Amino acid sequence: MDRRDFIKKTAMTVAGTAVTAPVMAMLTNNENMDLLEKETEKTALNSSDKKIKVLMINGSPRRDGNTYIALKEVESQLTKHGIETEILQIGNGAVNMCINCGNCRNTDDGCVFDEDICNTIATKMKTADAMIVGSPVYYGQPNGGILAVMQRLFYSSGQIVKDKPAAAIAICRRGGATAALQTLNMMFEMMNMPVVTSQYWNIAYGSSKGEVKLDTEGMQTMRTLGNNMAWLLEKIHAGGKDAPERERGVYMNFIR
Ligand SMILES: Cc1cc2nc3c(=O)[nH]c(=O)nc-3n(C[C@H](O)[C@H](O)[C@H](O)COP(=O)(O)O)c2cc1C
């Protein structure tokens, strides 16, 4: 392929219409050919740069409630760093629990239940670089729905989430947030997901909708978490190995 064809083809297929017009105009001037070739290569490189993305899961059935507000506070810092985000909410429909049917192990279909957000999370995590899970505290634990979804997600999609940083946040009226946080973190900890922390445990207080905004320390904790997550992701994506070296897994039923 001669230089002109190369440039035309690259400009059209990689850079898209936004740069095609200036590129084509420059084509008329032979003196600019070298410069043009370099610029086109640069554009191709830039356009293949994938934006870092964090998938955020809101386990609360309450729309725009306190968990959502706290997640938005984390998101505000990720956005500042140019990181793409998406918040998925569990909603208030029925959520299935893991029935240990083995479908996810024996097929490529993911979890056998397709009605709630479990398989959607798995699909989105294929291209996302990190995960943040927010939960309201119910009886000192994450709410039942988010636990059921996360258990199914991790059982069916371990390979998708591994090596991707993760954080949990827990929102409560008065107590039980640290236990809830610990429960969520325990899942990340056995999925090879580096757990991201903040200046304090990732918790904030609020009862009625919007009240969590009054917890100024809690809100700051969320912003710090967002900054810490952005910092870690930027470091990871700056280069180096994709993942640490691992031994082949040993699986035992119990210690003997
Ligand atoms: C079923 C249920 C159980 C709850 N249990 C607790 C609890 O153990 N500790 C607590 O501090 N708050 C508890 N709460 C209050 C919620 O955690 C609190 O209102 C939270 O802000 C709700 O978040 P959301 O607006 O995102 O749904 C409970 C609420 C419900 C509905």
The ligand as a Gaussian input file, in Angstrom:
#p B3LYP/6-31G(d) Opt

LIG

0 1
 C      -34.812000      -3.856000      57.011000
 C      -33.924000      -2.753000      57.493000
 C      -32.953000      -3.033000      58.425000
 C      -32.102000      -2.028000      58.872000
 N      -31.118000      -2.355000      59.768000
 C      -30.273000      -1.392000      60.190000
 C      -29.227000      -1.717000      61.104000
 O      -28.995000      -2.847000      61.492000
 N      -28.433000      -0.714000      61.511000
 C      -28.611000       0.589000      61.118000
 O      -27.892000       1.451000      61.552000
 N      -29.565000       0.916000      60.220000
 C      -30.403000      -0.039000      59.740000
 N      -31.367000       0.264000      58.808000
 C      -31.435000       1.657000      58.274000
 C      -30.740000       1.807000      56.917000
 O      -29.488000       1.213000      56.911000
 C      -30.600000       3.303000      56.572000
 O      -31.867000       3.905000      56.542000
 C      -29.885000       3.560000      55.278000
 O      -29.673000       4.935000      55.147000
 C      -30.685000       3.093000      54.060000
 O      -29.937000       3.358000      52.895000
 P      -30.662000       3.639000      51.498000
 O      -31.356000       4.979000      51.606000
 O      -29.598000       3.648000      50.482000
 O      -31.614000       2.517000      51.276000
 C      -32.230000      -0.708000      58.361000
 C      -33.215000      -0.443000      57.404000
 C      -34.052000      -1.449000      56.978000
 C      -35.089000      -1.142000      55.911000

